Amino acid sequence: MFSFIFLLGRPGCGKSIIYNMLGERLRKEKLAREVMRIDDFPVLKDIVDEDKEFKRHLRKEGGFEVTDLSMLDDVLKRINDQLKKLEKHGRVIFVEFSRDSYAHAMKNFDRKVLDRSLIIYIYAPFDVCLERNVHRFRARQKGLDDHIVPSDMMHKYYRKDDYEELFLKSEKELKTQAPTKIIVIKNDVESLEKLRLEINQAFNKLRKSV
């Protein structure tokens, strides 16, 4: 079994629900004794909190906006170090994050980590993710706990997605360019039934690749 499973895709693509479903299957079928999750947002928030003089970020629309994009690389480097410390036999660690260039982002991870990893790329078009993020913002206004990405940041930073561009050319092209094994889950429509089918297919591919 892979030690690390990367869940990659835009904010609003469905990483959390996919993590919950896959994690449950891994435990149920005894492919993992323990399942952990690392979301880059708490790590990013730690780095933002360290930026007391607002040199690398701004407060925006109920959240914050990163102005120094090297901060995003710093987040992944910290996660890379965490993964090496947390790796344990029988433990599967999911890593969740969103970037505009995954080719660049994955360079922050050591080859040692990548060789033990599977990437699950979640395909969801920008407009779909933007609408889901708006719903998150409204839910937060009602007191529900969820982090959001400001809409201007969504347009500026997450409209482009290099893995999406490769996938829309062909899944083979994406697999060729990815730094390790990769599976695609499509979550491009609002259908839990369809998403369950996609996750089931992805799980079967995951099991075969072990």
Phi and psi in degrees as GROMACS dihedral restraints (atoms count N, CA, C in turn):
[ dihedral_restraints ]
;  ai    aj    ak    al  type     phi  dphi    fc
    3     4     5     6     1   -65.5    20    10
    4     5     6     7     1   142.1    20    10
    6     7     8     9     1   -76.7    20    10
    7     8     9    10     1   -33.7    20    10
    9    10    11    12     1  -130.6    20    10
   10    11    12    13     1   135.4    20    10
   12    13    14    15     1  -124.2    20    10
   13    14    15    16     1   115.4    20    10
   15    16    17    18     1   -87.2    20    10
   16    17    18    19     1   126.1    20    10
   18    19    20    21     1  -104.3    20    10
   19    20    21    22     1   108.1    20    10
   21    22    23    24     1  -116.3    20    10
   22    23    24    25     1   142.1    20    10
   24    25    26    27     1   159.8    20    10
   25    26    27    28     1   163.5    20    10
   27    28    29    30     1   -58.2    20    10
   28    29    30    31     1   156.1    20    10
   30    31    32    33     1   -55.6    20    10
   31    32    33    34     1   129.7    20    10
   33    34    35    36     1    94.4    20    10
   34    35    36    37     1     2.7    20    10
   36    37    38    39     1   -79.6    20    10
   37    38    39    40     1   -16.7    20    10
   39    40    41    42     1   110.1    20    10
   40    41    42    43     1    24.8    20    10
   42    43    44    45     1   -59.9    20    10
   43    44    45    46     1   -40.7    20    10
   45    46    47    48     1   -65.4    20    10
   46    47    48    49     1   -47.6    20    10
   48    49    50    51     1   -67.1    20    10
   49    50    51    52     1   -35.4    20    10
   51    52    53    54     1   -67.5    20    10
   52    53    54    55     1   -40.6    20    10
   54    55    56    57     1   -58.6    20    10
   55    56    57    58     1   -47.4    20    10
   57    58    59    60     1   -60.4    20    10
   58    59    60    61     1   -44.0    20    10
   60    61    62    63     1   -70.0    20    10
   61    62    63    64     1   -44.6    20    10
   63    64    65    66     1   -68.4    20    10
   64    65    66    67     1   -41.7    20    10
   66    67    68    69     1   -59.9    20    10
   67    68    69    70     1   -41.4    20    10
   69    70    71    72     1   -63.0    20    10
   70    71    72    73     1   -42.5    20    10
   72    73    74    75     1   -65.3    20    10
   73    74    75    76     1   -41.1    20    10
   75    76    77    78     1   -60.5    20    10
   76    77    78    79     1   -42.4    20    10
   78    79    80    81     1   -71.3    20    10
   79    80    81    82     1   -43.5    20    10
   81    82    83    84     1   -61.5    20    10
   82    83    84    85     1   -39.9    20    10
   84    85    86    87     1   -94.0    20    10
   85    86    87    88     1    11.2    20    10
   87    88    89    90     1    58.1    20    10
   88    89    90    91     1    34.4    20    10
   90    91    92    93     1   -87.9    20    10
   91    92    93    94     1   -11.2    20    10
   93    94    95    96     1  -148.9    20    10
   94    95    96    97     1   136.8    20    10
   96    97    98    99     1   -78.7    20    10
   97    98    99   100     1   -31.2    20    10
   99   100   101   102     1  -141.5    20    10
  100   101   102   103     1   139.2    20    10
  102   103   104   105     1  -122.9    20    10
  103   104   105   106     1   127.7    20    10
  105   106   107   108     1  -120.3    20    10
  106   107   108   109     1   164.1    20    10
  108   109   110   111     1  -137.4    20    10
  109   110   111   112     1   129.6    20    10
  111   112   113   114     1  -119.1    20    10
  112   113   114   115     1   114.2    20    10
  114   115   116   117     1   -98.3    20    10
  115   116   117   118     1   135.2    20    10
  117   118   119   120     1   -71.3    20    10
  118   119   120   121     1   -15.7    20    10
  120   121   122   123     1   -62.1    20    10
  121   122   123   124     1   -48.3    20    10
  123   124   125   126     1   -60.5    20    10
  124   125   126   127     1   -35.1    20    10
  126   127   128   129     1   -67.4    20    10
  127   128   129   130     1   -43.5    20    10
  129   130   131   132     1   -61.0    20    10
  130   131   132   133     1   -42.1    20    10
  132   133   134   135     1   -63.0    20    10
  133   134   135   136     1   -37.6    20    10
  135   136   137   138     1   -59.9    20    10
  136   137   138   139     1   -44.4    20    10
  138   139   140   141     1   -68.6    20    10
  139   140   141   142     1   -38.0    20    10
  141   142   143   144     1   -62.2    20    10
  142   143   144   145     1   -43.5    20    10
  144   145   146   147     1   -63.5    20    10
  145   146   147   148     1   -27.6    20    10
  147   148   149   150     1   -73.5    20    10
  148   149   150   151     1   -19.4    20    10
  150   151   152   153     1   -86.7    20    10
  151   152   153   154     1    70.1    20    10
  153   154   155   156     1   -63.6    20    10
  154   155   156   157     1   -29.3    20    10
  156   157   158   159     1   -96.9    20    10
  157   158   159   160     1    10.5    20    10
  159   160   161   162     1    56.1    20    10
  160   161   162   163     1    40.6    20    10
  162   163   164   165     1   -81.7    20    10
  163   164   165   166     1   -20.3    20    10
  165   166   167   168     1  -123.0    20    10
  166   167   168   169     1    -0.6    20    10
  168   169   170   171     1  -155.5    20    10
  169   170   171   172     1   165.1    20    10
  171   172   173   174     1  -129.8    20    10
  172   173   174   175     1   152.1    20    10
  174   175   176   177     1   -82.1    20    10
  175   176   177   178     1   129.6    20    10
  177   178   179   180     1  -145.3    20    10
  178   179   180   181     1   136.0    20    10
  180   181   182   183     1    40.6    20    10
  181   182   183   184     1    54.8    20    10
  183   184   185   186     1    77.7    20    10
  184   185   186   187     1     5.1    20    10
  186   187   188   189     1  -148.9    20    10
  187   188   189   190     1  -133.9    20    10
  189   190   191   192     1  -150.6    20    10
  190   191   192   193     1   160.9    20    10
  192   193   194   195     1  -123.2    20    10
  193   194   195   196     1   127.9    20    10
  195   196   197   198     1   -76.1    20    10
  196   197   198   199     1   125.7    20    10
  198   199   200   201     1  -102.8    20    10
  199   200   201   202     1   -23.1    20    10
  201   202   203   204     1  -107.8    20    10
  202   203   204   205     1   101.7    20    10
  204   205   206   207     1   -68.6    20    10
  205   206   207   208     1   -12.8    20    10
  207   208   209   210     1   -65.3    20    10
  208   209   210   211     1   -19.3    20    10
  210   211   212   213     1   -60.1    20    10
  211   212   213   214     1   -34.7    20    10
  213   214   215   216     1   -68.9    20    10
  214   215   216   217     1   -33.7    20    10
  216   217   218   219     1   -69.2    20    10
  217   218   219   220     1   -38.5    20    10
  219   220   221   222     1   -60.2    20    10
  220   221   222   223     1   -38.2    20    10
  222   223   224   225     1   -58.9    20    10
  223   224   225   226     1   -48.6    20    10
  225   226   227   228     1   -69.1    20    10
  226   227   228   229     1   -33.1    20    10
  228   229   230   231     1   -65.2    20    10
  229   230   231   232     1   -38.5    20    10
  231   232   233   234     1   -64.8    20    10
  232   233   234   235     1   -41.9    20    10
  234   235   236   237     1   -64.0    20    10
  235   236   237   238     1   -40.4    20    10
  237   238   239   240     1   -55.9    20    10
  238   239   240   241     1   -44.6    20    10
  240   241   242   243     1   -65.7    20    10
  241   242   243   244     1   -39.2    20    10
  243   244   245   246     1   -62.7    20    10
  244   245   246   247     1   -42.1    20    10
  246   247   248   249     1   -60.1    20    10
  247   248   249   250     1   -42.7    20    10
  249   250   251   252     1   -65.3    20    10
  250   251   252   253     1   -32.1    20    10
  252   253   254   255     1   -78.6    20    10
  253   254   255   256     1   -32.2    20    10
  255   256   257   258     1   -90.3    20    10
  256   257   258   259     1   -13.1    20    10
  258   259   260   261     1   -58.8    20    10
  259   260   261   262     1   134.4    20    10
  261   262   263   264     1  -155.8    20    10
  262   263   264   265     1   143.5    20    10
  264   265   266   267     1   -58.6    20    10
  265   266   267   268     1   130.7    20    10
  267   268   269   270     1    86.8    20    10
  268   269   270   271     1    -4.1    20    10
  270   271   272   273     1  -105.4    20    10
  271   272   273   274     1   131.3    20    10
  273   274   275   276     1  -113.2    20    10
  274   275   276   277     1   127.4    20    10
  276   277   278   279     1  -111.5    20    10
  277   278   279   280     1   120.0    20    10
  279   280   281   282     1   -87.5    20    10
  280   281   282   283     1   138.5    20    10
  282   283   284   285     1  -122.5    20    10
  283   284   285   286     1   124.0    20    10
  285   286   287   288     1  -116.5    20    10
  286   287   288   289     1   130.2    20    10
  288   289   290   291     1  -163.2    20    10
  289   290   291   292     1   164.7    20    10
  291   292   293   294     1  -124.4    20    10
  292   293   294   295     1   137.6    20    10
  294   295   296   297     1  -147.2    20    10
  295   296   297   298     1   164.7    20    10
  297   298   299   300     1   -85.3    20    10
  298   299   300   301     1   -25.2    20    10
  300   301   302   303     1  -129.8    20    10
  301   302   303   304     1   102.5    20    10
  303   304   305   306     1   -75.9    20    10
  304   305   306   307     1   -27.2    20    10
  306   307   308   309     1   -58.5    20    10
  307   308   309   310     1   -43.0    20    10
  309   310   311   312     1   -72.4    20    10
  310   311   312   313     1   -45.6    20    10
  312   313   314   315     1   -59.4    20    10
  313   314   315   316     1   -42.2    20    10
  315   316   317   318     1   -69.9    20    10
  316   317   318   319     1   -13.5    20    10
  318   319   320   321     1   -70.2    20    10
  319   320   321   322     1   -12.0    20    10
  321   322   323   324     1   -80.4    20    10
  322   323   324   325     1    -3.3    20    10
  324   325   326   327     1  -108.3    20    10
  325   326   327   328     1   136.8    20    10
  327   328   329   330     1   -63.7    20    10
  328   329   330   331     1   153.7    20    10
  330   331   332   333     1   -59.5    20    10
  331   332   333   334     1   -34.6    20    10
  333   334   335   336     1   -59.7    20    10
  334   335   336   337     1   -39.2    20    10
  336   337   338   339     1   -72.1    20    10
  337   338   339   340     1   -46.3    20    10
  339   340   341   342     1   -62.7    20    10
  340   341   342   343     1   -34.9    20    10
  342   343   344   345     1   -66.6    20    10
  343   344   345   346     1   -17.1    20    10
  345   346   347   348     1  -107.2    20    10
  346   347   348   349     1    16.0    20    10
  348   349   350   351     1  -117.5    20    10
  349   350   351   352     1   156.0    20    10
  351   352   353   354     1  -124.8    20    10
  352   353   354   355     1   137.1    20    10
  354   355   356   357     1  -100.1    20    10
  355   356   357   358     1   130.5    20    10
  357   358   359   360     1  -112.0    20    10
  358   359   360   361     1   111.6    20    10
  360   361   362   363     1   -94.6    20    10
  361   362   363   364     1   127.9    20    10
  363   364   365   366     1  -102.8    20    10
  364   365   366   367     1   111.7    20    10
  366   367   368   369     1   -86.4    20    10
  367   368   369   370     1   118.6    20    10
  369   370   371   372     1  -148.4    20    10
  370   371   372   373     1   122.8    20    10
  372   373   374   375     1   -59.2    20    10
  373   374   375   376     1   156.9    20    10
  375   376   377   378     1   -56.0    20    10
  376   377   378   379     1   -48.4    20    10
  378   379   380   381     1   -61.2    20    10
  379   380   381   382     1   -36.7    20    10
  381   382   383   384     1   -65.7    20    10
  382   383   384   385     1   -45.6    20    10
  384   385   386   387     1   -67.0    20    10
  385   386   387   388     1   -37.7    20    10
  387   388   389   390     1   -61.3    20    10
  388   389   390   391     1   -44.7    20    10
  390   391   392   393     1   -64.6    20    10
  391   392   393   394     1   -41.1    20    10
  393   394   395   396     1   -63.7    20    10
  394   395   396   397     1   -36.7    20    10
  396   397   398   399     1   -67.8    20    10
  397   398   399   400     1   -34.6    20    10
  399   400   401   402     1   -62.7    20    10
  400   401   402   403     1   -41.8    20    10
  402   403   404   405     1   -63.6    20    10
  403   404   405   406     1   -36.8    20    10
  405   406   407   408     1   -60.3    20    10
  406   407   408   409     1   -44.5    20    10
  408   409   410   411     1   -61.9    20    10
  409   410   411   412     1   -42.5    20    10
  411   412   413   414     1   -65.4    20    10
  412   413   414   415     1   -38.6    20    10
  414   415   416   417     1   -64.4    20    10
  415   416   417   418     1   -37.9    20    10
  417   418   419   420     1   -66.7    20    10
  418   419   420   421     1   -37.1    20    10
  420   421   422   423     1   -62.6    20    10
  421   422   423   424     1   -26.3    20    10
  423   424   425   426     1   -86.4    20    10
  424   425   426   427     1     2.8    20    10
  426   427   428   429     1    98.9    20    10
  427   428   429   430     1     2.7    20    10
  429   430   431   432     1   -79.7    20    10
  430   431   432   433     1   141.7    20    10
  432   433   434   435     1   -84.8    20    10
  433   434   435   436     1   108.2    20    10
  435   436   437   438     1  -159.5    20    10
  436   437   438   439     1   140.2    20    10
  438   439   440   441     1   -91.4    20    10
  439   440   441   442     1   147.3    20    10
  441   442   443   444     1  -124.2    20    10
  442   443   444   445     1   163.2    20    10
  444   445   446   447     1  -107.6    20    10
  445   446   447   448     1   125.8    20    10
  447   448   449   450     1   -53.2    20    10
  448   449   450   451     1   143.6    20    10
  450   451   452   453     1   -60.8    20    10
  451   452   453   454     1   -35.4    20    10
  453   454   455   456     1   -67.6    20    10
  454   455   456   457     1   -33.2    20    10
  456   457   458   459     1   -69.3    20    10
  457   458   459   460     1   -37.1    20    10
  459   460   461   462     1   -58.4    20    10
  460   461   462   463     1   -47.0    20    10
  462   463   464   465     1   -68.0    20    10
  463   464   465   466     1   -41.6    20    10
  465   466   467   468     1   -77.4    20    10
  466   467   468   469     1   -38.2    20    10
  468   469   470   471     1  -110.0    20    10
  469   470   471   472     1   -30.8    20    10
  471   472   473   474     1  -107.9    20    10
  472   473   474   475     1    -0.5    20    10
  474   475   476   477     1   -63.3    20    10
  475   476   477   478     1   -43.3    20    10
  477   478   479   480     1   -84.2    20    10
  478   479   480   481     1   142.0    20    10
  480   481   482   483     1  -150.3    20    10
  481   482   483   484     1   108.3    20    10
  483   484   485   486     1   -65.4    20    10
  484   485   486   487     1   -33.3    20    10
  486   487   488   489     1   -69.5    20    10
  487   488   489   490     1   -34.8    20    10
  489   490   491   492     1   -62.4    20    10
  490   491   492   493     1   -44.2    20    10
  492   493   494   495     1   -59.7    20    10
  493   494   495   496     1   -42.2    20    10
  495   496   497   498     1   -67.6    20    10
  496   497   498   499     1   -43.8    20    10
  498   499   500   501     1   -62.8    20    10
  499   500   501   502     1   -39.0    20    10
  501   502   503   504     1   -70.4    20    10
  502   503   504   505     1   -22.1    20    10
  504   505   506   507     1   -73.0    20    10
  505   506   507   508     1   -53.5    20    10
  507   508   509   510     1  -176.6    20    10
  508   509   510   511     1   147.0    20    10
  510   511   512   513     1   -64.9    20    10
  511   512   513   514     1   -31.0    20    10
  513   514   515   516     1   -62.0    20    10
  514   515   516   517     1   -40.9    20    10
  516   517   518   519     1   -62.7    20    10
  517   518   519   520     1   -42.0    20    10
  519   520   521   522     1   -62.5    20    10
  520   521   522   523     1   -44.6    20    10
  522   523   524   525     1   -63.0    20    10
  523   524   525   526     1   -34.8    20    10
  525   526   527   528     1   -66.6    20    10
  526   527   528   529     1   -38.4    20    10
  528   529   530   531     1   -84.9    20    10
  529   530   531   532     1   -23.3    20    10
  531   532   533   534     1   -66.8    20    10
  532   533   534   535     1   146.9    20    10
  534   535   536   537     1   -78.9    20    10
  535   536   537   538     1    -5.7    20    10
  537   538   539   540     1  -158.3    20    10
  538   539   540   541     1  -175.2    20    10
  540   541   542   543     1   -59.3    20    10
  541   542   543   544     1   142.6    20    10
  543   544   545   546     1  -140.3    20    10
  544   545   546   547     1   141.6    20    10
  546   547   548   549     1  -125.8    20    10
  547   548   549   550     1   144.1    20    10
  549   550   551   552     1  -109.2    20    10
  550   551   552   553     1   133.1    20    10
  552   553   554   555     1  -114.4    20    10
  553   554   555   556     1   127.3    20    10
  555   556   557   558     1   -95.0    20    10
  556   557   558   559     1   122.4    20    10
  558   559   560   561     1  -129.6    20    10
  559   560   561   562     1    57.4    20    10
  561   562   563   564     1   -98.5    20    10
  562   563   564   565     1    -1.2    20    10
  564   565   566   567     1  -134.9    20    10
  565   566   567   568     1   159.9    20    10
  567   568   569   570     1   -85.3    20    10
  568   569   570   571     1    79.4    20    10
  570   571   572   573     1  -145.4    20    10
  571   572   573   574     1   108.1    20    10
  573   574   575   576     1   -65.1    20    10
  574   575   576   577     1   -35.1    20    10
  576   577   578   579     1   -62.8    20    10
  577   578   579   580     1   -45.2    20    10
  579   580   581   582     1   -64.7    20    10
  580   581   582   583     1   -40.0    20    10
  582   583   584   585     1   -64.2    20    10
  583   584   585   586     1   -39.9    20    10
  585   586   587   588     1   -60.2    20    10
  586   587   588   589     1   -40.7    20    10
  588   589   590   591     1   -63.5    20    10
  589   590   591   592     1   -42.8    20    10
  591   592   593   594     1   -62.0    20    10
  592   593   594   595     1   -43.4    20    10
  594   595   596   597     1   -66.4    20    10
  595   596   597   598     1   -39.3    20    10
  597   598   599   600     1   -62.3    20    10
  598   599   600   601     1   -43.8    20    10
  600   601   602   603     1   -63.1    20    10
  601   602   603   604     1   -41.7    20    10
  603   604   605   606     1   -64.5    20    10
  604   605   606   607     1   -40.2    20    10
  606   607   608   609     1   -63.7    20    10
  607   608   609   610     1   -41.3    20    10
  609   610   611   612     1   -63.1    20    10
  610   611   612   613     1   -39.7    20    10
  612   613   614   615     1   -65.8    20    10
  613   614   615   616     1   -40.7    20    10
  615   616   617   618     1   -60.5    20    10
  616   617   618   619     1   -46.9    20    10
  618   619   620   621     1   -63.2    20    10
  619   620   621   622     1   -39.1    20    10
  621   622   623   624     1   -68.7    20    10
  622   623   624   625     1   -28.0    20    10
  624   625   626   627     1   -86.2    20    10
  625   626   627   628     1    -5.2    20    10
